[in-house]
């Protein structure tokens, strides 16, 4: 019985923490082992209630987000990308009755509430759900002019390389006022029915950080083979498994363990300082790199996202070949940057057909040409290193001039 109380308390307290942070109610928050499984639960329930159909996303996303669609039995559909905000182009969005949901990803934590509202309006006009992907901005939500959340479903991740530094856990908000109350009730039942996380998976998650540090210091060949063996044996829980790069998710939906929930709770008080640090980096990069020829900064960073907390500061170089040396130099200096979304279905699909895509598709080729040079600069370290990071970017750009 004490163990049951511990489980109930840890998970409920985390739901309360999300509610307090967002001005919502704990009863409308639902916890999952990883956010991708919460997304799948949403789309699985949506298909059960409404039948076959499409979910609109973009190619500027990770494979696991699209896995949540394909593994639910729904079909992904790829909308145009707004280069200013790196998500669905709301102005160009055209929907029909086959669309069950539209995913609006707040890429790098950039939220443009006017564009989100336009996207939500088009989704609702077509009878579709507006699903907000807040994986890059935990406990932040797009809101209307009166401060009410816009989303029918809001997805939040505490995964690897996300905020809070826990590495595992996700939270799904289901809008209590969504128009389809029968669907809302079905979603609540689905999340209430999730089972506890098996101990072997929780143990692998608990040891991930240590395992990753050790593997990172081994020679590449040895590290790669050892990582593969540990993953195959279930002793390593990878950020993205090979199965997930082929359109499938390996587990059923699970709750986070009490240990994971408590780790997230313990980290929640650090969010204010974390966001303040990231805002300072964002403003610093913009001041130092905003007028630099040879790279592109998404337009939202100059406007609505200028004072937002960005999980990475996005810049776009002309090509992958241009970006690779910069990434290597920054990482070699201990300034860890990322190449998220440089290819569709990041970190890249092992089977493009599972995503309804091919390398010959004009949309795929156009994406690689347009966004292959994307680099996410760090925003989560000591701000005193900003001049060093800026100097490396400037040197790289000048060498290419």
Secondary structure as GFF3:
##gff-version 3
##sequence-region A 1 401
A	DSSP	alpha_helix	2	22	.	.	.	ID=ss1
A	DSSP	three_ten_helix	26	28	.	.	.	ID=ss2
A	DSSP	beta_strand	29	32	.	.	.	ID=ss3
A	DSSP	alpha_helix	35	50	.	.	.	ID=ss4
A	DSSP	beta_strand	54	57	.	.	.	ID=ss5
A	DSSP	alpha_helix	63	70	.	.	.	ID=ss6
A	DSSP	beta_strand	75	78	.	.	.	ID=ss7
A	DSSP	beta_strand	81	82	.	.	.	ID=ss8
A	DSSP	beta_strand	87	88	.	.	.	ID=ss9
A	DSSP	beta_strand	99	105	.	.	.	ID=ss10
A	DSSP	three_ten_helix	107	109	.	.	.	ID=ss11
A	DSSP	alpha_helix	113	125	.	.	.	ID=ss12
A	DSSP	beta_strand	129	133	.	.	.	ID=ss13
A	DSSP	beta_strand	153	157	.	.	.	ID=ss14
A	DSSP	beta_strand	170	174	.	.	.	ID=ss15
A	DSSP	alpha_helix	181	192	.	.	.	ID=ss16
A	DSSP	alpha_helix	199	216	.	.	.	ID=ss17
A	DSSP	alpha_helix	220	233	.	.	.	ID=ss18
A	DSSP	three_ten_helix	242	246	.	.	.	ID=ss19
A	DSSP	alpha_helix	258	268	.	.	.	ID=ss20
A	DSSP	alpha_helix	271	289	.	.	.	ID=ss21
A	DSSP	alpha_helix	299	302	.	.	.	ID=ss22
A	DSSP	beta_strand	313	316	.	.	.	ID=ss23
A	DSSP	alpha_helix	320	332	.	.	.	ID=ss24
A	DSSP	three_ten_helix	352	355	.	.	.	ID=ss25
A	DSSP	alpha_helix	362	371	.	.	.	ID=ss26
A	DSSP	beta_strand	374	377	.	.	.	ID=ss27
A	DSSP	three_ten_helix	383	385	.	.	.	ID=ss28
A	DSSP	alpha_helix	386	400	.	.	.	ID=ss29
###
